[in-house]
Amino acid sequence: MKKKTSRRPAPPARLLYAASETEADMLYPTGFFAPDPFLFVQKGKKKILVMSDLEMDRARKQASVDRVMSWSRIAAPLERNGTKASPADVIARTLEQLKIKRVDVPESFPLGLAMELDERGIRLDLVPDPFWPERETKRPDEVRAIESSLRAAEAGLEAGLEALRSCRIRKGWLMRDGRRFTAEDLRSGINTRVKAEGCVPAHTICAPGDQAVDPHEEGHGPIRAHTPVVIDVFPRSEKTGYFGDLTRTVVRGRASFALHELYAIVHEGVRLGHRRIRDGVQGLDVHQEIQALFARQGYKTGVQKGRMQGFFHGTGHGVGLQIHEAPSVGKRPSLLEAGHVVTVEPGLYYLGLGGVRIEDMALVRKRDSRCLTRVPKQLEI
């Protein structure tokens, strides 16, 4: 196996063997969901699938490919002695039938399978990420798919806000149905609505108070009144596979003056991000401008009391068939181009005050960006 040092402008053949439900690089060229690994080969401009009998008919109807071949038919001559053909056997025979001896594969290609194919005389060239560079720039239909998932996230958020509004405040706690309202209750209400919108939620964040100082903490336990709750919803469409991403920080009750100030500066960071994002801009530059804004206002970032506090994550990331994909709006250089869809999600986190994160999604355009998020920003509810 050889790692390629430069990409051929039009590779003669590409090969993938993966389950498209979990591998975005397989879902992208096929448009076909399957839970088990299958074979994809691209020869020139022709796209070919090799499918099990279980998936043959569905693939012929749904996959965006030129040809669907039968895995069992290819395997049959190899199994005449009663032994089961291995994936490497079937793949090698498929490539022989297609007169292919050399293929491009992604760096994530299974090592064991690569070694078996090498033993069968198949030359594999490792292509550095991204395997499909065109995935970064979203077509209009992809933008619409992302917006649809974002609408589901917004519906889930609204359901969560309604649940919080329905709570009564008693002795400093949120109460509903005679008991303390919890982060788990909030997440359940959000996820139920997201599912009703045709999307799959996963690890929805509902982190109250100091729990949110760890930005990926999902949140647990009873929620206090007058305390910030970071709600981060990032569902995936069951139909298209595209993600949406949305974060709001809310307080049921009255926020302190210090929290209002913290929220205001994070909100200004979001506005700054929207103003700066456009074609040809470095994501690193946008991130550093927001960092500088926070520092000028006295919000320091660093280790305090043994914990990272302040603004210690990136400003944003690409979203598509993966929740985190290129490009980056963060700590490393990454050029933004028209057609990219990115998040804008600065945050500030301090023990004793809690966390504030606000997240929109933006479509990068030639001269500016378009905010895809519709749900309003409101601290107190």
C-alpha positions as CSV (number, residue, x, y, z in Angstrom):
1,M,0.0,0.0,0.0
2,K,1.3,3.4,-0.9
3,K,0.4,6.8,0.5
4,K,-0.1,9.3,-2.3
5,T,1.9,12.5,-2.0
6,S,-0.3,14.4,-4.5
7,R,-3.9,13.8,-5.8
8,R,-4.4,12.9,-9.4
9,P,-6.9,15.3,-11.0
10,A,-9.1,12.5,-12.1
11,P,-8.2,9.1,-10.5
12,P,-9.0,6.1,-12.7
13,A,-10.6,4.2,-9.9
14,R,-11.7,4.7,-6.3
15,L,-12.8,2.0,-3.8
16,L,-14.7,2.1,-0.5
17,Y,-15.9,-0.7,1.7
18,A,-18.0,0.5,4.6
19,A,-21.5,0.9,6.0
20,S,-23.0,4.2,4.7
21,E,-25.1,4.7,7.9
22,T,-21.8,5.4,9.8
23,E,-19.4,6.4,7.0
24,A,-20.1,9.8,5.4
25,D,-17.6,9.2,2.6
26,M,-19.7,6.2,1.5
27,L,-23.1,8.0,1.9
28,Y,-21.9,11.0,-0.1
29,P,-21.3,9.4,-3.5
30,T,-24.2,6.8,-3.2
31,G,-27.0,8.6,-1.4
32,F,-27.9,5.2,0.0
33,F,-28.3,4.2,3.6
34,A,-27.2,0.7,4.7
35,P,-26.3,-0.6,8.1
36,D,-23.7,-3.2,6.9
37,P,-20.6,-2.7,4.8
38,F,-20.9,-2.9,1.0
39,L,-18.6,-2.2,-1.9
40,F,-18.4,1.0,-3.9
41,V,-16.1,1.3,-6.9
42,Q,-15.8,4.4,-9.1
43,K,-14.1,3.8,-12.5
44,G,-13.7,7.0,-14.3
45,K,-17.1,8.6,-14.0
46,K,-19.0,5.3,-13.5
47,K,-20.2,4.5,-10.0
48,I,-20.8,0.8,-9.2
49,L,-22.1,-0.9,-6.1
50,V,-21.8,-4.6,-5.1
51,M,-24.6,-5.5,-2.8
52,S,-25.9,-8.5,-0.8
53,D,-29.1,-10.1,-2.0
54,L,-30.8,-8.4,1.0
55,E,-30.1,-4.9,-0.4
56,M,-29.9,-5.5,-4.1
57,D,-33.4,-4.3,-5.1
58,R,-33.4,-1.4,-2.7
59,A,-30.1,-0.2,-3.9
60,R,-31.2,-0.3,-7.5
61,K,-34.2,1.9,-6.6
62,Q,-32.5,4.4,-4.2
63,A,-28.7,4.6,-4.9
64,S,-27.3,7.3,-7.0
65,V,-25.1,5.0,-9.0
66,D,-24.7,3.7,-12.6
67,R,-24.7,0.0,-11.8
68,V,-25.6,-2.4,-9.0
69,M,-23.9,-5.8,-9.0
70,S,-24.7,-9.0,-7.0
71,W,-22.3,-9.9,-4.2
72,S,-23.5,-13.5,-4.1
73,R,-23.2,-13.9,-7.9
74,I,-19.6,-12.7,-7.8
75,A,-18.8,-14.9,-4.8
76,A,-20.5,-18.1,-6.2
77,P,-17.5,-19.4,-8.3
78,L,-15.2,-18.8,-5.2
79,E,-17.5,-21.0,-3.0
80,R,-17.8,-24.1,-5.1
81,N,-15.6,-26.1,-2.6
82,G,-18.0,-25.2,0.2
83,T,-15.9,-22.4,1.8
84,K,-17.3,-18.9,2.2
85,A,-15.6,-16.2,0.1
86,S,-14.1,-13.4,2.2
87,P,-14.7,-9.7,1.5
88,A,-11.2,-9.5,0.1
89,D,-11.9,-12.4,-2.3
90,V,-15.1,-10.8,-3.6
91,I,-13.5,-7.3,-3.9
92,A,-10.5,-8.7,-5.8
93,R,-12.7,-10.7,-8.2
94,T,-14.9,-7.6,-8.8
95,L,-11.9,-5.5,-9.7
96,E,-10.7,-8.3,-12.0
97,Q,-14.0,-8.2,-13.8
98,L,-13.8,-4.4,-14.1
99,K,-10.2,-4.7,-15.3
100,I,-8.9,-2.6,-12.4
101,K,-5.6,-3.3,-10.7
102,R,-5.0,-0.1,-8.8
103,V,-7.5,2.0,-6.7
104,D,-7.5,5.0,-4.5
105,V,-8.8,4.4,-0.9
106,P,-9.2,6.7,2.1
107,E,-6.8,6.8,5.0
108,S,-9.5,5.2,7.1
109,F,-9.6,2.1,4.9
110,P,-9.4,-1.1,7.1
111,L,-5.8,-2.2,7.5
112,G,-6.6,-5.9,7.6
113,L,-8.6,-5.7,4.4
114,A,-5.9,-3.6,2.8
115,M,-3.3,-6.2,3.6
116,E,-5.5,-9.0,2.2
117,L,-6.1,-7.1,-1.1
118,D,-2.3,-6.4,-1.4
119,E,-1.7,-10.2,-1.1
120,R,-4.2,-10.6,-4.1
121,G,-2.2,-8.2,-6.2
122,I,-4.4,-5.1,-5.8
123,R,-2.5,-1.9,-5.5
124,L,-4.0,0.6,-3.0
125,D,-3.1,4.2,-3.0
126,L,-4.0,6.1,0.2
127,V,-5.6,9.4,-0.4
128,P,-5.2,12.0,2.3
129,D,-8.3,13.5,3.8
130,P,-10.7,14.7,2.5
131,F,-11.4,11.8,0.2
132,W,-14.1,13.8,-1.5
133,P,-12.9,17.4,-1.3
134,E,-16.2,18.5,-2.9
135,R,-18.0,17.6,0.3
136,E,-16.9,20.9,1.8
137,T,-18.7,23.1,-0.6
138,K,-22.4,22.4,-0.3
139,R,-24.8,22.3,-3.3
140,P,-28.2,24.1,-2.9
141,D,-29.9,20.8,-2.2
142,E,-27.4,20.1,0.6
143,V,-28.0,23.5,2.1
144,R,-31.7,22.8,2.1
145,A,-31.1,19.4,3.8
146,I,-29.0,21.1,6.5
147,E,-31.7,23.8,7.0
148,S,-34.3,21.1,7.4
149,S,-32.3,19.4,10.2
150,L,-31.7,22.8,11.7
151,R,-35.5,23.4,11.7
152,A,-35.9,20.2,13.7
153,A,-33.3,21.4,16.2
154,E,-35.2,24.6,16.6
155,A,-38.4,22.7,17.1
156,G,-36.7,20.6,19.8
157,L,-35.3,23.8,21.4
158,E,-38.8,25.4,21.5
159,A,-40.2,22.3,23.1
160,G,-37.5,22.5,25.8
161,L,-38.2,26.2,26.4
162,E,-41.9,25.5,26.8
163,A,-41.0,22.8,29.3
164,L,-38.9,25.3,31.3
165,R,-41.5,28.0,31.2
166,S,-44.1,25.5,32.6
167,C,-41.9,25.0,35.7
168,R,-42.7,26.8,38.9
169,I,-40.0,28.3,41.0
170,R,-39.9,27.0,44.6
171,K,-37.1,27.5,47.1
172,G,-34.7,28.1,44.3
173,W,-35.5,25.0,42.3
174,L,-37.5,24.5,39.1
175,M,-40.6,22.3,39.9
176,R,-43.0,20.5,37.6
177,D,-45.5,17.8,38.4
178,G,-44.7,18.0,42.1
179,R,-41.0,17.3,41.8
180,R,-37.8,19.0,40.8
181,F,-37.3,19.4,37.1
182,T,-34.1,17.8,35.8
183,A,-31.7,18.1,32.9
184,E,-32.8,14.6,32.0
185,D,-36.5,15.8,31.8
186,L,-35.5,18.7,29.6
187,R,-33.4,16.5,27.3
188,S,-36.3,14.0,27.0
189,G,-38.7,16.7,25.9
190,I,-36.3,18.1,23.3
191,N,-35.4,14.7,21.9
192,T,-39.0,13.6,21.7
193,R,-39.8,16.6,19.5
194,V,-36.7,16.2,17.4
195,K,-37.7,12.6,16.6
196,A,-41.2,13.8,15.7
197,E,-39.5,16.0,13.1
198,G,-37.9,13.1,11.4
199,C,-34.4,13.4,12.9
200,V,-32.3,11.4,15.3
201,P,-31.0,13.3,18.3
202,A,-27.8,12.1,20.0
203,H,-26.2,13.4,23.2
204,T,-28.3,16.5,23.4
205,I,-26.7,18.9,25.8
206,C,-28.8,20.4,28.6
207,A,-26.1,21.5,31.1
208,P,-27.1,23.8,34.0
209,G,-24.8,26.0,36.0
210,D,-21.2,24.9,36.5
211,Q,-21.8,21.7,34.6
212,A,-21.6,23.7,31.4
213,V,-18.0,24.8,32.2
214,D,-17.2,21.5,30.5
215,P,-18.7,22.4,27.1
216,H,-19.5,18.8,26.1
217,E,-21.1,17.8,29.4
218,E,-24.6,16.6,28.6
219,G,-26.1,17.7,31.9
220,H,-27.7,15.8,34.8
221,G,-29.7,16.3,37.9
222,P,-32.2,19.0,39.1
223,I,-32.0,22.4,37.6
224,R,-31.9,25.5,39.8
225,A,-33.9,28.6,39.1
226,H,-32.0,31.8,38.1
227,T,-29.2,29.6,36.7
228,P,-27.9,29.4,33.1
229,V,-28.7,26.3,31.2
230,V,-26.7,25.6,28.0
231,I,-28.9,23.7,25.4
232,D,-27.1,22.3,22.4
233,V,-29.1,20.3,19.9
234,F,-27.5,18.6,16.8
235,P,-29.9,16.2,15.1
236,R,-29.3,14.1,12.0
237,S,-32.0,13.7,9.4
238,E,-33.2,10.1,9.0
239,K,-34.0,10.9,5.3
240,T,-30.8,12.7,4.1
241,G,-28.2,12.1,6.8
242,Y,-27.4,15.8,7.1
243,F,-27.0,17.5,10.5
244,G,-28.2,20.7,12.0
245,D,-26.6,22.4,15.0
246,L,-28.0,24.9,17.4
247,T,-27.1,26.2,20.9
248,R,-28.9,28.7,23.2
249,T,-28.3,29.6,26.8
250,V,-31.3,30.4,28.9
251,V,-32.3,31.2,32.5
252,R,-35.7,30.3,34.0
253,G,-36.1,33.1,36.4
254,R,-33.8,36.1,36.8
255,A,-30.2,36.2,35.6
256,S,-27.6,38.1,37.7
257,F,-26.1,41.3,36.4
258,A,-22.8,39.4,35.9
259,L,-24.5,36.8,33.8
260,H,-26.3,39.5,31.7
261,E,-22.9,41.0,31.0
262,L,-21.4,37.6,30.1
263,Y,-24.3,36.8,27.8
264,A,-24.1,40.2,26.1
265,I,-20.4,39.8,25.2
266,V,-20.9,36.3,23.9
267,H,-23.8,37.6,21.8
268,E,-21.5,40.3,20.4
269,G,-19.0,37.6,19.6
270,V,-21.6,35.8,17.5
271,R,-22.5,39.0,15.7
272,L,-18.8,39.7,15.0
273,G,-18.5,36.2,13.6
274,H,-21.4,36.7,11.2
275,R,-19.9,40.0,10.1
276,R,-16.5,38.6,9.4
277,I,-17.4,35.3,7.7
278,R,-17.3,35.4,3.9
279,D,-15.4,33.9,0.9
280,G,-11.7,34.1,1.1
281,V,-11.4,34.7,4.9
282,Q,-9.3,32.6,7.2
283,G,-11.3,30.9,9.9
284,L,-8.3,31.4,12.2
285,D,-8.6,35.2,11.8
286,V,-12.3,35.2,12.7
287,H,-11.6,33.1,15.8
288,Q,-8.7,35.3,16.9
289,E,-10.8,38.5,16.5
290,I,-13.5,37.0,18.8
291,Q,-10.8,36.0,21.3
292,A,-9.4,39.5,21.2
293,L,-12.9,41.0,21.8
294,F,-13.4,38.8,24.9
295,A,-9.9,39.7,26.2
296,R,-10.4,43.4,25.8
297,Q,-13.6,43.1,27.9
298,G,-11.7,41.5,30.7
299,Y,-12.8,37.9,30.1
300,K,-9.6,35.9,30.4
301,T,-8.9,32.4,29.2
302,G,-6.7,29.9,31.0
303,V,-6.5,27.5,33.9
304,Q,-8.2,28.8,37.0
305,K,-8.8,26.7,40.1
306,G,-7.4,23.7,38.2
307,R,-10.0,24.1,35.4
308,M,-9.8,25.6,31.9
309,Q,-12.1,28.7,32.0
310,G,-12.9,31.5,29.5
311,F,-13.1,30.8,25.8
312,F,-11.1,27.6,25.2
313,H,-12.8,26.0,22.1
314,G,-13.1,26.9,18.5
315,T,-15.5,29.5,17.1
316,G,-17.1,27.1,14.7
317,H,-16.8,24.1,12.4
318,G,-18.3,22.8,9.1
319,V,-21.5,20.8,9.2
320,G,-22.9,18.4,6.6
321,L,-23.0,14.6,6.6
322,Q,-20.9,14.8,9.8
323,I,-21.6,17.1,12.7
324,H,-17.9,18.2,12.7
325,E,-16.2,18.4,9.4
326,A,-14.1,20.8,7.4
327,P,-13.7,23.8,7.3
328,S,-12.7,25.0,10.7
329,V,-13.3,28.4,12.3
330,G,-10.8,27.9,15.1
331,K,-7.2,27.5,16.2
332,R,-5.7,26.4,12.9
333,P,-5.7,28.0,9.4
334,S,-8.7,27.1,7.3
335,L,-9.8,29.1,4.3
336,L,-13.5,29.8,4.1
337,E,-15.1,29.6,0.6
338,A,-18.5,30.3,-0.8
339,G,-20.7,27.3,-0.3
340,H,-19.3,26.3,3.1
341,V,-21.8,25.9,5.9
342,V,-20.3,26.6,9.3
343,T,-21.3,27.1,12.9
344,V,-20.7,30.4,14.8
345,E,-20.6,29.4,18.4
346,P,-18.3,31.3,20.8
347,G,-18.7,30.7,24.5
348,L,-17.4,31.8,27.9
349,Y,-17.3,29.6,30.9
350,Y,-16.5,30.4,34.5
351,L,-17.0,28.4,37.7
352,G,-19.5,30.0,40.0
353,L,-21.2,31.8,37.1
354,G,-21.7,28.9,34.7
355,G,-21.4,28.8,30.9
356,V,-22.8,30.9,28.1
357,R,-22.7,29.6,24.5
358,I,-24.7,30.8,21.6
359,E,-24.6,29.0,18.3
360,D,-26.0,29.8,14.8
361,M,-25.2,28.3,11.5
362,A,-24.0,30.4,8.5
363,L,-23.8,29.8,4.8
364,V,-20.6,31.4,3.5
365,R,-21.2,33.6,0.4
366,K,-18.9,35.7,-1.9
367,R,-19.4,39.0,0.0
368,D,-20.9,38.0,3.3
369,S,-22.6,35.1,5.1
370,R,-26.3,34.2,5.5
371,C,-27.5,33.2,8.9
372,L,-29.5,29.9,8.5
373,T,-30.8,30.0,12.1
374,R,-34.2,31.4,12.8
375,V,-34.9,30.9,16.5
376,P,-34.3,34.1,18.5
377,K,-31.7,34.7,21.2
378,Q,-33.1,35.3,24.7
379,L,-31.5,34.8,28.0
380,E,-34.4,35.0,30.5
381,I,-37.5,33.0,29.9
